[in-house]
Amino acid sequence: MDISNVLNRFRELEEKNILITDEHGKLLYRSVNMDLPPELVLEKINRIPEGIDEQEFMDKEHDAYFSVKKTVIVSDGLKYNCYSVTDIREYTLLIQEVSSYTRSISSMAKFQTSVMKKLSMSYDTFLPGLADYCGSDEVMMFIENSGIVTRSSYTDQLVRVNAGERTQYESYFSMKRGDTIDGFTCILSSTVQQHACVVLVKTPDGSGESDPMDLSVFNVISLFIENCILRDRIVYESEHDKLTGLYNKGKYMALKSISFGKPDTIAIYNFDVNNLKHINDTYGHEYGDALIVMAAKSIAAVTAGNVYGFRMGGDEYVMVAVNLTEAEAEKIHADWKAALDKLNADDTSMFCSMACGMIFGSGDYDYEELYKQADKLMYENKKALKANGITSHLLN
């Protein structure tokens, strides 16, 4: 059975990218199906030096990139150059895409690593790594908790400020991913653990290899913020009294162990709520708890960066102020009394009476001795208030 006709027809359909020339470069045969212009290929292959069996060619004008494999066949004393041509343009593009993807993965891994190293830090410490990953000059973050907004930004250093109420920054919180404002692109707008968060990246010039809108960036940042908020919540709950929000006795003992940083000057205030037992026994613990909360509010009203307020248990409180003058210590005492008076004036259900003993120390003082003196002064004040009939009671 002669199948030469079938074979020839099959070659016309399937045989591709083959050229045959004589030893002088004259085209003798080419495949019917060619991925590239035969004239272009012929021009290139005629430049292949003797002794070279394989070579790649690039022609930007024709957007061509191909390789040629040369096989020399001698028949009847004549030499023929047989070329197999492979279009490698798509392969090259694929390699470029893989290379770009690899660089992107590498950048993402670097970003993720920089974030993971900061898991024990504050929620906004990922910003420098984000700026580096995106190739951005500036990144910003707004986070809202109970209506109060904290703004963090990074250019050459991380800066955090309490920006104010959310209403002032609603234009940022109303943004969606991909929205732009003032040259910044929103890459995250979400609520994480009941905290509204917005992360903005100053729009890169496009020269960077990493895409700030990559969903992986969104996920990494969201998980980081969530982890930090949960960690901060655990730390807060371990250090604060649940009923009043003041620091608890455990936090007091931790700070006391280092004498509150061993400041040059210190003021200790011991407090006790008058008549709490009578309120509890007569009216119930609901009213007693309300009295405890009111007392704590008067202390919280004067706490600041160098003034710490603690609920030690029951109706006992301690406040410690560090690195201040004696006049400033006296003013804190006066401000506390004014805060308590205002709370009593504003509340029509009960009157809160608190005894306080305050002592100031400087130089080579003994913390434990100061504490005992403050406690003694508190009891003296308690007796004086009782003698004058000034005690906690319900107004209705």
KESE-579898 format. One record per residue (C-alpha): residue number from 1; x, y, z. Coordinates in steps of 0.02 Angstrom, whole numbers, plus 50000, padded with zeros to 5 digits. Layout:
BEGIN
+-----+-------+-------+-------+
| num |    xx |    yy |    zz |
+-----+-------+-------+-------+
| NUM |     X |     Y |     Z |
...
+-----+-------+-------+-------+
REM end
This chain:
BEGIN
+-----+-------+-------+-------+
| num |    xx |    yy |    zz |
+-----+-------+-------+-------+
|   1 | 50000 | 50000 | 50000 |
|   2 | 50072 | 50167 | 49945 |
|   3 | 50035 | 50302 | 50074 |
|   4 | 50152 | 50434 | 50004 |
|   5 | 50005 | 50545 | 49954 |
|   6 | 49932 | 50532 | 50129 |
|   7 | 50103 | 50568 | 50205 |
|   8 | 50128 | 50719 | 50095 |
|   9 | 49957 | 50789 | 50139 |
|  10 | 49988 | 50758 | 50324 |
|  11 | 50154 | 50850 | 50313 |
|  12 | 50067 | 50997 | 50233 |
|  13 | 49952 | 51005 | 50385 |
|  14 | 50069 | 50963 | 50528 |
|  15 | 50247 | 50993 | 50472 |
|  16 | 50297 | 51165 | 50534 |
|  17 | 50444 | 51283 | 50537 |
|  18 | 50569 | 51185 | 50431 |
|  19 | 50685 | 51267 | 50306 |
|  20 | 50813 | 51187 | 50191 |
|  21 | 50946 | 51283 | 50096 |
|  22 | 51094 | 51236 | 49989 |
|  23 | 51268 | 51267 | 50052 |
|  24 | 51259 | 51444 | 49981 |
|  25 | 51101 | 51489 | 50076 |
|  26 | 50978 | 51475 | 49934 |
|  27 | 50807 | 51422 | 49995 |
|  28 | 50760 | 51251 | 49927 |
|  29 | 50615 | 51206 | 50040 |
|  30 | 50505 | 51276 | 50177 |
|  31 | 50358 | 51209 | 50274 |
|  32 | 50186 | 51261 | 50220 |
|  33 | 50148 | 51313 | 50399 |
|  34 | 50269 | 51440 | 50473 |
|  35 | 50247 | 51534 | 50638 |
|  36 | 50366 | 51669 | 50576 |
|  37 | 50394 | 51755 | 50409 |
|  38 | 50510 | 51640 | 50308 |
|  39 | 50605 | 51791 | 50238 |
|  40 | 50646 | 51850 | 50415 |
|  41 | 50704 | 51678 | 50469 |
|  42 | 50807 | 51655 | 50310 |
|  43 | 50892 | 51822 | 50336 |
|  44 | 50943 | 51773 | 50512 |
|  45 | 50998 | 51594 | 50479 |
|  46 | 51112 | 51644 | 50338 |
|  47 | 51214 | 51735 | 50470 |
|  48 | 51246 | 51580 | 50574 |
|  49 | 51434 | 51551 | 50573 |
|  50 | 51507 | 51386 | 50518 |
|  51 | 51521 | 51260 | 50658 |
|  52 | 51373 | 51331 | 50755 |
|  53 | 51228 | 51208 | 50766 |
|  54 | 51103 | 51309 | 50868 |
|  55 | 51070 | 51493 | 50895 |
|  56 | 50935 | 51613 | 50958 |
|  57 | 50879 | 51771 | 50868 |
|  58 | 50781 | 51923 | 50925 |
|  59 | 50704 | 52051 | 50809 |
|  60 | 50616 | 52193 | 50903 |
|  61 | 50550 | 52270 | 50743 |
|  62 | 50450 | 52114 | 50704 |
|  63 | 50422 | 52068 | 50887 |
|  64 | 50506 | 51901 | 50853 |
|  65 | 50611 | 51791 | 50964 |
|  66 | 50655 | 51618 | 50900 |
|  67 | 50787 | 51483 | 50906 |
|  68 | 50858 | 51387 | 50758 |
|  69 | 50935 | 51214 | 50760 |
|  70 | 51045 | 51176 | 50609 |
|  71 | 51078 | 51003 | 50540 |
|  72 | 51196 | 50976 | 50390 |
|  73 | 51153 | 50830 | 50276 |
|  74 | 51264 | 50775 | 50129 |
|  75 | 51180 | 50685 | 49985 |
|  76 | 51251 | 50641 | 49814 |
|  77 | 51403 | 50747 | 49852 |
|  78 | 51298 | 50900 | 49890 |
|  79 | 51281 | 50982 | 50061 |
|  80 | 51112 | 51039 | 50125 |
|  81 | 51077 | 51147 | 50277 |
|  82 | 50918 | 51091 | 50365 |
|  83 | 50844 | 51211 | 50496 |
|  84 | 50714 | 51178 | 50629 |
|  85 | 50640 | 51343 | 50691 |
|  86 | 50556 | 51364 | 50862 |
|  87 | 50458 | 51520 | 50908 |
|  88 | 50506 | 51552 | 51090 |
|  89 | 50423 | 51721 | 51111 |
|  90 | 50278 | 51652 | 51215 |
|  91 | 50400 | 51547 | 51315 |
|  92 | 50504 | 51702 | 51349 |
|  93 | 50350 | 51800 | 51404 |
|  94 | 50305 | 51657 | 51518 |
|  95 | 50480 | 51659 | 51592 |
|  96 | 50463 | 51846 | 51619 |
|  97 | 50295 | 51822 | 51704 |
|  98 | 50365 | 51685 | 51814 |
|  99 | 50515 | 51793 | 51856 |
| 100 | 50401 | 51940 | 51898 |
| 101 | 50289 | 51826 | 52001 |
| 102 | 50441 | 51756 | 52090 |
| 103 | 50500 | 51931 | 52132 |
| 104 | 50325 | 51973 | 52192 |
| 105 | 50322 | 51817 | 52301 |
| 106 | 50493 | 51862 | 52368 |
| 107 | 50435 | 52039 | 52408 |
| 108 | 50277 | 51972 | 52490 |
| 109 | 50379 | 51849 | 52595 |
| 110 | 50492 | 51991 | 52648 |
| 111 | 50340 | 52097 | 52694 |
| 112 | 50259 | 51954 | 52789 |
| 113 | 50421 | 51921 | 52883 |
| 114 | 50439 | 52104 | 52931 |
| 115 | 50259 | 52102 | 52995 |
| 116 | 50281 | 51939 | 53092 |
| 117 | 50431 | 52011 | 53182 |
| 118 | 50318 | 52149 | 53251 |
| 119 | 50178 | 52039 | 53317 |
| 120 | 50222 | 52087 | 53495 |
| 121 | 50218 | 52273 | 53453 |
| 122 | 50080 | 52398 | 53421 |
| 123 | 49951 | 52378 | 53282 |
| 124 | 50029 | 52513 | 53171 |
| 125 | 50210 | 52453 | 53172 |
| 126 | 50182 | 52364 | 53005 |
| 127 | 50179 | 52532 | 52914 |
| 128 | 50367 | 52545 | 52878 |
| 129 | 50366 | 52370 | 52803 |
| 130 | 50214 | 52413 | 52699 |
| 131 | 50298 | 52570 | 52631 |
| 132 | 50451 | 52469 | 52582 |
| 133 | 50346 | 52332 | 52502 |
| 134 | 50243 | 52453 | 52398 |
| 135 | 50386 | 52570 | 52356 |
| 136 | 50284 | 52713 | 52429 |
| 137 | 50348 | 52875 | 52507 |
| 138 | 50211 | 52881 | 52637 |
| 139 | 50079 | 52768 | 52714 |
| 140 | 49942 | 52812 | 52837 |
| 141 | 49824 | 52720 | 52952 |
| 142 | 49666 | 52777 | 53041 |
| 143 | 49592 | 52666 | 53177 |
| 144 | 49434 | 52708 | 53273 |
| 145 | 49381 | 52642 | 53442 |
| 146 | 49222 | 52704 | 53527 |
| 147 | 49215 | 52856 | 53415 |
| 148 | 49395 | 52910 | 53449 |
| 149 | 49518 | 52904 | 53304 |
| 150 | 49705 | 52872 | 53312 |
| 151 | 49806 | 52923 | 53158 |
| 152 | 49974 | 52842 | 53119 |
| 153 | 50087 | 52889 | 52974 |
| 154 | 50257 | 52837 | 52911 |
| 155 | 50377 | 52932 | 52799 |
| 156 | 50549 | 52920 | 52878 |
| 157 | 50484 | 52878 | 53051 |
| 158 | 50324 | 52812 | 53129 |
| 159 | 50215 | 52948 | 53205 |
| 160 | 50056 | 52915 | 53303 |
| 161 | 49933 | 53048 | 53365 |
| 162 | 49761 | 53044 | 53443 |
| 163 | 49673 | 53132 | 53302 |
| 164 | 49504 | 53161 | 53382 |
| 165 | 49326 | 53108 | 53349 |
| 166 | 49278 | 53004 | 53199 |
| 167 | 49164 | 53137 | 53126 |
| 168 | 49319 | 53239 | 53082 |
| 169 | 49387 | 53097 | 52975 |
| 170 | 49229 | 53022 | 52902 |
| 171 | 49292 | 53054 | 52724 |
| 172 | 49429 | 52924 | 52756 |
| 173 | 49318 | 52797 | 52843 |
| 174 | 49191 | 52805 | 52701 |
| 175 | 49324 | 52752 | 52574 |
| 176 | 49324 | 52581 | 52491 |
| 177 | 49471 | 52479 | 52429 |
| 178 | 49542 | 52560 | 52274 |
| 179 | 49471 | 52734 | 52310 |
| 180 | 49593 | 52879 | 52305 |
| 181 | 49602 | 53040 | 52404 |
| 182 | 49737 | 53174 | 52409 |
| 183 | 49857 | 53062 | 52312 |
| 184 | 49829 | 52912 | 52426 |
| 185 | 49752 | 52745 | 52378 |
| 186 | 49646 | 52649 | 52504 |
| 187 | 49710 | 52470 | 52516 |
| 188 | 49611 | 52422 | 52671 |
| 189 | 49444 | 52482 | 52737 |
| 190 | 49373 | 52362 | 52862 |
| 191 | 49310 | 52333 | 53039 |
| 192 | 49430 | 52226 | 53139 |
| 193 | 49375 | 52170 | 53313 |
| 194 | 49250 | 52314 | 53321 |
| 195 | 49385 | 52440 | 53271 |
| 196 | 49357 | 52530 | 53106 |
| 197 | 49522 | 52532 | 53010 |
| 198 | 49579 | 52622 | 52853 |
| 199 | 49753 | 52601 | 52777 |
| 200 | 49811 | 52719 | 52639 |
| 201 | 49964 | 52710 | 52528 |
| 202 | 50031 | 52861 | 52436 |
| 203 | 50009 | 52807 | 52256 |
| 204 | 50175 | 52735 | 52192 |
| 205 | 50248 | 52796 | 52027 |
| 206 | 50224 | 52623 | 51952 |
| 207 | 50408 | 52578 | 51954 |
| 208 | 50389 | 52458 | 52099 |
| 209 | 50371 | 52271 | 52076 |
| 210 | 50239 | 52247 | 52213 |
| 211 | 50055 | 52285 | 52196 |
| 212 | 49981 | 52367 | 52353 |
| 213 | 49809 | 52306 | 52297 |
| 214 | 49866 | 52124 | 52306 |
| 215 | 49737 | 52032 | 52410 |
| 216 | 49879 | 51951 | 52507 |
| 217 | 49928 | 52124 | 52572 |
| 218 | 49750 | 52152 | 52632 |
| 219 | 49748 | 51984 | 52721 |
| 220 | 49918 | 52006 | 52803 |
| 221 | 49874 | 52179 | 52869 |
| 222 | 49701 | 52127 | 52929 |
| 223 | 49769 | 51977 | 53023 |
| 224 | 49910 | 52081 | 53099 |
| 225 | 49791 | 52216 | 53162 |
| 226 | 49669 | 52086 | 53229 |
| 227 | 49810 | 51997 | 53321 |
| 228 | 49873 | 52160 | 53397 |
| 229 | 49699 | 52215 | 53452 |
| 230 | 49666 | 52046 | 53532 |
| 231 | 49835 | 52049 | 53618 |
| 232 | 49806 | 52227 | 53681 |
| 233 | 49635 | 52175 | 53744 |
| 234 | 49708 | 52027 | 53839 |
| 235 | 49844 | 52138 | 53913 |
| 236 | 49716 | 52272 | 53958 |
| 237 | 49601 | 52148 | 54044 |
| 238 | 49746 | 52073 | 54141 |
| 239 | 49798 | 52244 | 54206 |
| 240 | 49631 | 52331 | 54235 |
| 241 | 49490 | 52312 | 54358 |
| 242 | 49335 | 52257 | 54262 |
| 243 | 49211 | 52358 | 54364 |
| 244 | 49299 | 52526 | 54367 |
| 245 | 49426 | 52524 | 54224 |
| 246 | 49567 | 52578 | 54341 |
| 247 | 49726 | 52477 | 54352 |
| 248 | 49708 | 52324 | 54464 |
| 249 | 49812 | 52266 | 54611 |
| 250 | 49917 | 52153 | 54500 |
| 251 | 49972 | 52302 | 54396 |
| 252 | 50007 | 52399 | 54555 |
| 253 | 50120 | 52260 | 54620 |
| 254 | 50212 | 52251 | 54453 |
| 255 | 50248 | 52439 | 54453 |
| 256 | 50286 | 52440 | 54638 |
| 257 | 50419 | 52305 | 54615 |
| 258 | 50523 | 52434 | 54523 |
| 259 | 50461 | 52575 | 54635 |
| 260 | 50369 | 52650 | 54487 |
| 261 | 50532 | 52673 | 54393 |
| 262 | 50620 | 52744 | 54547 |
| 263 | 50576 | 52926 | 54508 |
| 264 | 50663 | 53074 | 54590 |
| 265 | 50498 | 53128 | 54668 |
| 266 | 50338 | 53035 | 54707 |
| 267 | 50167 | 53066 | 54781 |
| 268 | 50057 | 52928 | 54854 |
| 269 | 49870 | 52949 | 54882 |
| 270 | 49772 | 52819 | 54982 |
| 271 | 49582 | 52819 | 54966 |
| 272 | 49440 | 52732 | 55052 |
| 273 | 49253 | 52750 | 55019 |
| 274 | 49155 | 52794 | 55175 |
| 275 | 49001 | 52692 | 55224 |
| 276 | 49009 | 52566 | 55082 |
| 277 | 48969 | 52418 | 55197 |
| 278 | 48810 | 52505 | 55257 |
| 279 | 48757 | 52539 | 55076 |
| 280 | 48787 | 52357 | 55027 |
| 281 | 48699 | 52286 | 55180 |
| 282 | 48550 | 52405 | 55173 |
| 283 | 48518 | 52432 | 54989 |
| 284 | 48611 | 52291 | 54902 |
| 285 | 48772 | 52271 | 54805 |
| 286 | 48700 | 52356 | 54651 |
| 287 | 48706 | 52521 | 54743 |
| 288 | 48872 | 52476 | 54822 |
| 289 | 48947 | 52445 | 54648 |
| 290 | 48877 | 52611 | 54588 |
| 291 | 48966 | 52696 | 54733 |
| 292 | 49129 | 52605 | 54692 |
| 293 | 49116 | 52661 | 54509 |
| 294 | 49082 | 52842 | 54558 |
| 295 | 49234 | 52842 | 54672 |
| 296 | 49341 | 52769 | 54533 |
| 297 | 49282 | 52904 | 54411 |
| 298 | 49345 | 53039 | 54527 |
| 299 | 49518 | 52960 | 54524 |
| 300 | 49515 | 52927 | 54336 |
| 301 | 49477 | 53112 | 54311 |
| 302 | 49653 | 53159 | 54369 |
| 303 | 49757 | 53013 | 54303 |
| 304 | 49880 | 53055 | 54164 |
| 305 | 50046 | 52997 | 54092 |
| 306 | 50135 | 53012 | 54259 |
| 307 | 49983 | 52983 | 54372 |
| 308 | 49924 | 52804 | 54398 |
| 309 | 49759 | 52753 | 54477 |
| 310 | 49727 | 52580 | 54553 |
| 311 | 49581 | 52490 | 54632 |
| 312 | 49660 | 52379 | 54763 |
| 313 | 49499 | 52287 | 54802 |
| 314 | 49330 | 52327 | 54881 |
| 315 | 49323 | 52513 | 54916 |
| 316 | 49512 | 52539 | 54930 |
| 317 | 49608 | 52640 | 54799 |
| 318 | 49785 | 52701 | 54776 |
| 319 | 49849 | 52837 | 54661 |
| 320 | 50035 | 52863 | 54628 |
| 321 | 50109 | 53015 | 54539 |
| 322 | 50293 | 53021 | 54489 |
| 323 | 50420 | 53154 | 54438 |
| 324 | 50323 | 53306 | 54496 |
| 325 | 50342 | 53450 | 54618 |
| 326 | 50259 | 53456 | 54787 |
| 327 | 50149 | 53598 | 54724 |
| 328 | 50094 | 53489 | 54577 |
| 329 | 50056 | 53347 | 54698 |
| 330 | 49946 | 53464 | 54801 |
| 331 | 49857 | 53522 | 54642 |
| 332 | 49818 | 53342 | 54593 |
| 333 | 49740 | 53319 | 54764 |
| 334 | 49636 | 53477 | 54742 |
| 335 | 49584 | 53426 | 54566 |
| 336 | 49529 | 53256 | 54630 |
| 337 | 49420 | 53337 | 54765 |
| 338 | 49344 | 53452 | 54632 |
| 339 | 49309 | 53301 | 54518 |
| 340 | 49222 | 53209 | 54661 |
| 341 | 49119 | 53364 | 54704 |
| 342 | 49063 | 53378 | 54523 |
| 343 | 49015 | 53194 | 54514 |
| 344 | 48911 | 53215 | 54672 |
| 345 | 48829 | 53371 | 54603 |
| 346 | 48786 | 53284 | 54439 |
| 347 | 48717 | 53124 | 54517 |
| 348 | 48546 | 53141 | 54598 |
| 349 | 48541 | 52961 | 54663 |
| 350 | 48684 | 52954 | 54788 |
| 351 | 48821 | 53049 | 54876 |
| 352 | 48998 | 52979 | 54878 |
| 353 | 49114 | 53018 | 55023 |
| 354 | 49297 | 52968 | 55010 |
| 355 | 49439 | 52982 | 55133 |
| 356 | 49611 | 53023 | 55062 |
| 357 | 49785 | 53026 | 55134 |
| 358 | 49922 | 53107 | 55027 |
| 359 | 50110 | 53105 | 55056 |
| 360 | 50252 | 53176 | 54950 |
| 361 | 50429 | 53108 | 54942 |
| 362 | 50590 | 53163 | 54858 |
| 363 | 50774 | 53121 | 54862 |
| 364 | 50821 | 52967 | 54962 |
| 365 | 50645 | 52917 | 55012 |
| 366 | 50580 | 52746 | 55065 |
| 367 | 50426 | 52697 | 54963 |
| 368 | 50356 | 52577 | 55094 |
| 369 | 50373 | 52707 | 55230 |
| 370 | 50286 | 52838 | 55122 |
| 371 | 50145 | 52717 | 55088 |
| 372 | 50119 | 52686 | 55274 |
| 373 | 50114 | 52873 | 55306 |
| 374 | 49985 | 52899 | 55168 |
| 375 | 49880 | 52758 | 55240 |
| 376 | 49889 | 52835 | 55414 |
| 377 | 49836 | 53005 | 55346 |
| 378 | 49691 | 52924 | 55254 |
| 379 | 49623 | 52847 | 55415 |
| 380 | 49641 | 53013 | 55504 |
| 381 | 49541 | 53096 | 55363 |
| 382 | 49411 | 52957 | 55373 |
| 383 | 49384 | 52989 | 55559 |
| 384 | 49369 | 53176 | 55529 |
| 385 | 49239 | 53153 | 55391 |
| 386 | 49138 | 53034 | 55501 |
| 387 | 49146 | 53155 | 55647 |
| 388 | 49075 | 53290 | 55535 |
| 389 | 48937 | 53176 | 55470 |
| 390 | 49008 | 53173 | 55292 |
| 391 | 48974 | 52996 | 55234 |
| 392 | 48912 | 52906 | 55080 |
| 393 | 48722 | 52889 | 55067 |
| 394 | 48578 | 52876 | 54946 |
| 395 | 48488 | 53038 | 54905 |
| 396 | 48318 | 52959 | 54868 |
+-----+-------+-------+-------+
REM end
